[in-house]
C-alpha cells in the first residue's frame, strides 16, 4: 500500500515539475514582451510630446552637405568604417632627451 502511495506522489511531483518547466519560461517570455511594449509606448509618447516645432531654432543644426563640412563640425572623429573605432589615436609622445631618465 505504501509503495502505491509513494508512486502516486512521485507521479504528481513529476507532473507538477514538468508543468512548471513549461509554464515558467512562457510567463517570463510574456512578461518581457509586455515590458518591451511598455517601453515602446513610452518612447512613442515622448516623441509625440517633442515635436520639431517645439525645439528652439538655435538648438537645431542645419544638415551636413559634404564630408568636409562634417569633418569641420566633428573635429577629432574619423568617419565610420569597419577598421577603426571612429576616434583619432593619441599623438605620440616625443622621445625623452638623452641623458635624462
N, C-alpha and C positions, 0 to 999 in steps of 0.2 A: 504494500500500500504506500509506504513512504517513497519508494523509488518512482512510482507513478506520479506522486505529488511533486517530487523534485524534477521529473521530466517536464511536467506541465509548467512549473515555474521557470525552468530553463528555456522552454519554448516561448513563453510570454516575454521573458527578458530579451531573448534573441530578436523577436519581432519588434519589440519596443526600440532596441538599439538600431535595428535596420530602418525603422521608420524615422528615427531621429537623424540617421546618417543621410537620408534623402531629404527630409524636411528642412533641416537647419541650413544647408547651403542654399536651398531655394529661398528661404526667408532672407538670408543675407543678400542674395542677388537682388531680390525685390526691394530691400531697403536701400541698397546702393543706387539702384535705378531711380528710386524716389528722391534721393539726395541730389542726384545729377539733374533731375527735372527741376527741383527747387533752386539749384544754383543757376540753371539756365533762365528760369523765370526771374530771378533776382537781377541777373545781368541784363536781360531784356528790359526790365523795369527801370534800371539805372540808365540804360541807353535811351529810353523814351523820355526820361527827365532831362537828359543832357542833349539838347538839340544844337545844331551848328549855329543857329542864330543867337543862342544864349552865351556862346563863347565870345569874349571881347575880341575885337579885330586886332589889337596889339599882341594877343596871345597866339594867334594863328599865323604860322609861317607860310609863305607862298610856296607852291610846288617847285621842285627842282627841275630845271630844264636840261641840264647837261651834267656829265660826270665831273667836269672841272668845278662847276658850282657846288656839287655835292662834296667834293674834296675840300673846297674852301670852307663850307659850313661845318664839316666834320673833321677838322684838323686832328691828326693823330690816329685816325682809324683807316684801316685798309678796306677796300671793297670786299664784299663777301666772296669767298672761294672755298673750295674743299681742302686746300692745302694749308690754310692758316686759320688762326682764331679770330682775326679781324682787329687785333691790337698790334700796334707797332712795337717792335722789340726795343728793349732798353739800349741806350747808346753805350758803347764800350768805354770802359774807364781807361784813361791813359796809364801807361806803364809807370811804375814808381821810378823816381830819379835814381841814378846809380849812386851807390854809397849810402843810401837811406834805407832803413829797414822798418 
